[in-house]
């Protein structure tokens, strides 16, 4: 039976079904099945995968926002009522001397700032900002 040669069916973003098929030489390989496949074998895989009850499509998580320039970051902070002095105070409060000095260098000398840099969340937490708030501020600053 063909369904024994198909496993892990999941709907994809365009309405097809992503699954794995057992190839006689290669073993289990990825396959995208479609009702409109020009090959009969592809359409048969689609029918069998459909009968197996594919898992629903789950969109991938959004990509992190891109880097901000020094200007964008500082204007974005200011637009949200956060001053340079507040950021510098949060950095000065870092207890570990090496981490504090590293943070001071990052803050003062970086030409671009990455949202995924751990220091961004660390300073945000020191200012009682959630990750969602930081993301929203970051996206707004990217438009500046």
VEXLUM-948785 format. One line per field, with one value per residue (C-alpha): residue number from 1; residue in one letter; x, y negated, z negated. Coordinates in steps of 0.25 Angstrom, whole numbers, plus 5000, padded with zeros to 4 digits. Layout:
k [NUM|...]
r [a|...]
x [X|...]
y [Y|...]
z [Z|...]
This chain:
k [1|2|3|4|5|6|7|8|9|10|11|12|13|14|15|16|17|18|19|20|21|22|23|24|25|26|27|28|29|30|31|32|33|34|35|36|37|38|39|40|41|42|43|44|45|46|47|48|49|50|51|52|53|54|55|56|57|58|59|60|61|62|63|64|65|66|67|68|69|70|71|72|73|74|75|76|77|78|79|80|81|82|83|84|85|86|87|88|89|90|91|92|93|94|95|96|97|98|99|100|101|102|103|104|105|106|107|108|109|110|111|112|113|114|115|116|117|118|119|120|121|122|123|124|125|126|127|128|129|130|131|132|133|134|135|136|137|138|139|140|141|142|143|144]
r [x|x|x|x|x|x|x|x|x|x|x|x|x|x|x|x|x|x|x|x|x|x|x|x|x|x|x|x|x|x|x|x|x|x|x|x|x|x|x|x|x|x|x|x|x|x|x|x|x|x|x|x|x|x|x|x|x|x|x|x|x|x|x|x|x|x|x|x|x|x|x|x|x|x|x|x|x|x|x|x|x|x|x|x|x|x|x|x|x|x|x|x|x|x|x|x|x|x|x|x|x|x|x|x|x|x|x|x|x|x|x|x|x|x|x|x|x|x|x|x|x|x|x|x|x|x|x|x|x|x|x|x|x|x|x|x|x|x|x|x|x|x|x|x]
x [5000|5005|5002|5013|5023|5018|5020|5019|5009|5007|5000|5009|5007|5002|4992|5001|5005|5020|5023|5034|5034|5042|5051|5056|5070|5071|5062|5053|5053|5045|5034|5024|5011|5001|4987|4992|5005|5008|5012|5002|5011|5011|4996|4995|5005|4996|4983|4990|4996|4982|4975|4985|4980|4992|4996|4991|5001|5009|5015|5030|5033|5036|5050|5056|5056|5069|5080|5078|5088|5093|5084|5071|5074|5075|5064|5055|5058|5056|5042|5039|5043|5056|5068|5083|5085|5075|5082|5096|5090|5085|5099|5106|5097|5102|5109|5120|5132|5135|5121|5119|5131|5127|5113|5119|5128|5116|5107|5117|5125|5115|5111|5100|5091|5085|5072|5077|5089|5087|5090|5078|5069|5078|5076|5062|5059|5067|5057|5045|5042|5036|5042|5029|5031|5046|5041|5031|5041|5051|5041|5037|5052|5055|5046|5053]
y [5000|4986|4980|4988|4981|4967|4961|4947|4940|4925|4915|4904|4889|4891|4902|4914|4925|4926|4940|4951|4962|4975|4975|4989|4985|4972|4976|4965|4952|4939|4938|4927|4933|4925|4928|4921|4929|4932|4946|4957|4962|4948|4947|4961|4957|4944|4953|4963|4952|4945|4958|4958|4945|4935|4926|4912|4901|4893|4881|4879|4869|4855|4851|4842|4827|4823|4815|4800|4789|4781|4770|4779|4785|4772|4765|4777|4777|4762|4764|4774|4765|4772|4763|4766|4763|4774|4784|4780|4782|4796|4799|4793|4802|4815|4822|4830|4820|4827|4828|4813|4809|4817|4811|4797|4800|4806|4794|4783|4789|4798|4792|4802|4809|4823|4826|4840|4835|4839|4826|4820|4829|4827|4812|4813|4822|4812|4802|4811|4813|4826|4833|4829|4814|4814|4821|4810|4799|4805|4806|4792|4787|4795|4786|4773]
z [5000|5004|4990|4984|4993|4988|4974|4967|4976|4973|4981|4987|4989|5003|5001|5004|4995|4990|4986|4987|4996|4996|5008|5012|5012|5004|4992|4987|4994|4994|5004|5007|5012|5020|5026|5039|5040|5055|5051|5047|5036|5030|5030|5024|5013|5011|5010|5000|4991|4991|4986|4975|4970|4971|4960|4961|4967|4956|4961|4957|4947|4952|4955|4945|4949|4957|4951|4947|4949|4937|4941|4943|4929|4922|4929|4926|4912|4910|4918|4907|4895|4893|4891|4894|4879|4875|4884|4879|4865|4868|4873|4861|4852|4859|4847|4854|4858|4871|4876|4872|4879|4891|4891|4890|4903|4910|4907|4910|4922|4930|4943|4944|4934|4935|4929|4925|4918|4903|4898|4904|4896|4883|4884|4888|4875|4867|4872|4870|4885|4890|4902|4910|4906|4910|4924|4926|4923|4932|4944|4942|4941|4954|4961|4956]
